[in-house]
Amino acid sequence: MVTHTVDLPFATEEAPAALQEAFGELARAVAPIAAEGDHLGLLSETYWAGLHGLVTLMRSGRLPEEAHERRLALLFAHFTAGTS
């Protein structure tokens, strides 16, 4: 996998306030699908990583464009399965 090195701290106390606030928003969105015993931070990171990976691959043209919406729908549907 190809990525750019970034020395911005993430998932630590040293992360900038704006980054912590943004991650907090993601965690609040993910919280309703957390099962008992799930670590909300890890679950949120996993969702973010899946979404980030898809978007990165889609924007770079590595995945066929005609299925972009279906891929996102699959991620959302499976990640929110069982929620109301």
C-alpha positions as CSV (number, residue, x, y, z in Angstrom):
1,M,0.0,0.0,0.0
2,V,1.2,3.5,-0.8
3,T,0.7,6.3,1.7
4,H,2.3,9.6,2.6
5,T,4.1,9.9,6.0
6,V,2.3,12.3,8.3
7,D,3.7,13.2,11.7
8,L,0.4,14.4,13.0
9,P,-0.4,12.5,16.2
10,F,-3.6,10.5,16.0
11,A,-5.4,8.4,18.7
12,T,-3.2,9.9,21.4
13,E,-3.6,12.6,24.0
14,E,-1.1,14.6,21.9
15,A,-3.5,14.8,19.0
16,P,-4.7,18.4,18.2
17,A,-8.0,19.4,19.7
18,A,-9.7,19.7,16.3
19,L,-8.6,16.2,15.4
20,Q,-9.9,14.9,18.7
21,E,-13.2,16.7,18.2
22,A,-13.6,15.3,14.7
23,F,-12.9,11.8,15.9
24,G,-15.4,12.4,18.7
25,E,-18.1,13.1,16.1
26,L,-17.3,9.9,14.3
27,A,-17.4,7.9,17.6
28,R,-20.8,9.4,18.4
29,A,-22.1,8.3,15.0
30,V,-20.7,4.8,15.5
31,A,-21.8,4.4,19.1
32,P,-25.3,3.2,18.3
33,I,-23.9,0.1,16.5
34,A,-21.4,-0.8,19.3
35,A,-22.1,-4.2,20.8
36,E,-21.8,-4.7,24.6
37,G,-18.1,-5.1,25.3
38,D,-16.9,-3.3,22.1
39,H,-14.2,-0.7,22.6
40,L,-15.8,2.4,21.0
41,G,-12.5,3.9,20.0
42,L,-11.3,0.8,18.2
43,L,-14.7,0.3,16.5
44,S,-14.6,4.0,15.4
45,E,-11.1,3.6,14.1
46,T,-12.1,0.5,12.2
47,Y,-15.0,2.2,10.5
48,W,-12.9,5.2,9.7
49,A,-10.1,3.0,8.3
50,G,-12.6,1.1,6.0
51,L,-14.2,4.3,4.8
52,H,-10.8,6.1,4.4
53,G,-9.4,3.1,2.4
54,L,-12.4,3.0,0.1
55,V,-12.4,6.7,-0.6
56,T,-8.6,6.7,-1.1
57,L,-8.8,3.9,-3.6
58,M,-11.8,5.4,-5.3
59,R,-10.3,8.8,-5.7
60,S,-7.0,7.4,-7.1
61,G,-8.9,5.5,-9.8
62,R,-7.8,2.1,-8.4
63,L,-11.4,0.9,-8.1
64,P,-13.9,0.9,-11.0
65,E,-16.0,4.1,-10.8
66,E,-19.3,2.4,-11.7
67,A,-19.4,0.6,-8.4
68,H,-18.4,3.5,-6.0
69,E,-22.0,4.0,-4.7
70,R,-22.5,0.2,-4.2
71,R,-19.2,-0.1,-2.3
72,L,-20.2,2.7,0.1
73,A,-23.7,1.3,0.5
74,L,-22.2,-2.1,1.4
75,L,-19.9,-0.6,4.0
76,F,-22.7,1.4,5.5
77,A,-25.2,-1.4,5.5
78,H,-22.9,-4.0,7.0
79,F,-21.5,-1.6,9.5
80,T,-24.9,-0.5,10.7
81,A,-26.6,-3.9,10.5
82,G,-29.0,-4.4,13.3
83,T,-29.4,-0.8,14.3
84,S,-32.6,1.1,14.1
